[in-house]
């Protein structure tokens, strides 16, 4: 009896590439109790609910497990199209009030956020400016993205995922600094959002708490870039990325892989994005 592997040689290009050797580079942050979290969202908490020895089976075996409590926009996550409305409307003119019924969204819920296997482009704006970390409150412009694309030799296009590196992930261990509670956080301006929308990307993300320029003392009062991307363009937003390893390894374009949880009616989902490159 023969197996499929012996009767059907690998002709698929993707499978052949994987068999040729692939290295995965983490693009997200680890999840842990006490990690930085926007005050707009409930924080991540994990604790063991059963420990080894609490119950021992007749054969001597024991199991341990945990309970996890978290918001959908905590840690590395992707925003569903239900996350932000403008003038009462979600993407495509969906009435937000009518869509949010029964404690969940009947339209644009997180279960519709697609798994992604596509081209990723790293737009290293910090490197464009010759710094490790952009200044607090800096506004990333369309020109910054143009220069970052030129530096990478890779311009994001239709269906791609564009990731903006500000270097801010280096502050993840200092929650007050990372969240910009006094000095702000670097992030995309409306011009940068319009540049990404014009490029036709499927999703975009950054290594900050919000895909927005947060000026000193401003907090998260308005979300104009979320409006441009989520509401007007249907472009998914990934936040709390860690792009340091990718930058250190000189990645510019790569295979981007991400799978959100299919949370029915939710507004966001934790994710573990990776860049796949040849080993």
N, C-alpha and C positions, 0 to 999 in steps of 0.2 A: 504494500500500500504506500503510495507516495503522498507527500504533503503539498499544500499549495505553494510552499516556498520552492520545492524542487520542480514543480510543473509550470510555475508562472514566474519567470525571472523578473527581477525588479526593473521595470521600464519607466516607472513614474519618476520624473525629475526630482520632485521634492523628496520622495523616499530615498532616492539615490544620493541626494545631498546629505541627508541625515546619516545614512550608512557610511558616507565618506568622512564623517567626524564633525560634530557641532559642539561648540562651547557656548554655555549660557552665562550671560552677565546680568546680575540682578539690577533692576531699575527702581525698586521700591524699598521702603523702610520696614523694619521688623515691627510686629505688634506686641506691645507690652504695657502692663498696668503703669500708669503715670506718664505715658508718652505725651508729647505736646498735642493739645486739642483746642480747636477754636471754642470760645465760650458760647457760641451759637449752637453747639452740638453736645450731646451726652458723651462723656469720655469712655474709653475702652477699659474694661475691667475683666480680668481672668483670675479664677482661683480654682484649686482642686476641690471638687465636691465629694469625691470618694478617693481615699488613699489606699495604697497597698496595705493589706492587713485589716482594713475595715470589715472585709468579708473574705474569708478564705474558703475556697471550694474543697470538696472532699479529696481531690487529687493533689492539694497543696497549692493550686494556682490562685492568683489574685489579680485583680484589675483595678486600674485607677482611671478617673476621668475628671473633666473640668466643666465649669459653667462659664460662659462668655456673655457679657453684656456690652453692647456697643451701639453707637449711632452709625448710620449708613455713610456718613461723611467724616469718618475718623481714620487716621492713618492713611496709607496709600489707598486711594479709592477713585472710582469713576462716577461722575454725575450722570444720572439718567435725564432724559429730556423733560421729565416732570419736575425737576428740581427748582427751576426758576420760571416765573411768569412775568409778563409785562402788560400793563393795562388790562389785567385779568385774563390774558391769553397765554397759552403754551405754544410750543412750536406747531406750525401748521394751522394756527387759528383755533386751536382747541380751547374751549372754555374751561379755565382752571377750576372754578368753583363746582361745575357740573362733573368734572372728571374725578375730583377727590371725594368719593363716596364710600361709606362703610369702612372708614379708616385706612383706605388705600386708594391708589389711582387706577381708574378703569382704563385710562389711556396713557401712553408714554411711561409706563412703569418700568422698573429696573430689569424685569424679566425680558424686556425687549432690547436692552443694551446688548449688542452683539459681541460674541467672542471675536477676537481680532488676530489674524495671522497675515501681516502685511508689511510693507516697507516702512521702516522707521528712519527718521532723520533727526540727528542731534544738532540743535542750534545753540552753540555755546557762546552766549552773549557775554559772559564774564571774560572768556578768552579774547573776544573781540576787543574788549577794553583793557586787556593786559592785566587783569586782576584775578585773584582767587575767588573773591566774593563781591558781587555788586553792592554798592552802598544801600543802606536801609532807606526804603521809600523811593528808590530809583524807578523811573518809568521806562519800561522796555518799549521802544518805538518800532515802527515798520522799518525804518532805516537800519536799526540794530539787527533785525531779522534778516534783512537783505545782506548785510555784511557777514552775519553768521553763516548764511547759506553759501555765500561766496567762499568763505574760509573753509567750509566743509567740502566744497565742490559738489554739493548735493542740494538741490532745491526741492522742497516738499511739493507734491502735486496731488491730483485727484486720488482719493482713497488712501493716502498715506497717513502716518501719525507723526506729528511734529512735536518734539520735546525741547522745551526751552530751559537751558541751564543758566541759573543765576549764581550758583555756588552756595545758595542759602542753606542747603542741606547740611552744611558744615556746622550750622548752629542748632541742629536738631537736639543735641544734648543739653541745650540751655533754653528751656521752654519760653521764658519771658522774652528773650531776644528773638527766638524763632517766630513767635507769634506777633512780634512787633508791637508789644503793648505800649511802648513809649516812642520808639523811633521809626516805626513803620516797617514795611517789607517791600522788597523790589518785586515788580510784576508787570504784566502786559498792560499797555495803554489801549484805548479804543482803536488807535491807528494800527497797532499790532494785531488786534482782534480782526479788524477788517482785512488786513494783509493775509491772515490765515484763512479767513472765509473765502477770499478771492482765489486762494490756492486750491480750494476744494478738498482740504484734508478731511479725513473721516473722524479724527480725534486729535486733540492736542493736550499737552500737559506741562507741568512745571514742578520745580523742586521747592515749592513754597506752600503755605497753608491755604492760599486762595489764588486763583489764576487772575489776579488783579494787582494793580499798583495800590499799595496801602500807604498813604502818606502819614507822616508823624502825627499821632493823636487822632487819626481819622477813624480807626477801627474798620469794621466791615459795613459802613453805612449804606453804600450803594454798590451795585454789581454791574456796571455797564458792559464789561467784556463778556460776562455770563449772558447778558441779554443778546449781544451780537452773535455769540457762538451757539448757545443752547436754543434760544427762542427764535431768532431770525434765520439761523443757518442750519440747525439740526446737527451741530458738531459736538461730540462728547468731550468732556473736560476731565482730565486726570490730575489729581492734586497730591501733594506730599510725596513726590518722587525723590529718589536719591540717584542723582546722575553723576556722582563723583567717580565711581569705578569706570563707568563708560567713558568719561572724559579722560581719565588717567590712562586708559588703554587705547586712546586715540580713535574711538569709534565715531564715525560720521554718518554712515548709512548702514542699515542692518535689517534683519528680519525681526519684526516686533511681534511678540506673542503676549496675549492677555485674555483671561477668561473671567468675566464678572460672575458673581452668584446670581441665580435667577430668582430674585426676591420679588414675588408677585406684588405689584402695586407700589413698590418702593421708589424712593427718589435717588438712591445711590447704592453702591456696593463696594465692599473691600475687594481689592485685587492684588495679584502678585505678577506684575509685568516683568518680562525678561527680554533681553536682546540676544538673538541667536546669530552667532558668527562662526566661520570655519575654524575648526580646531587647529 
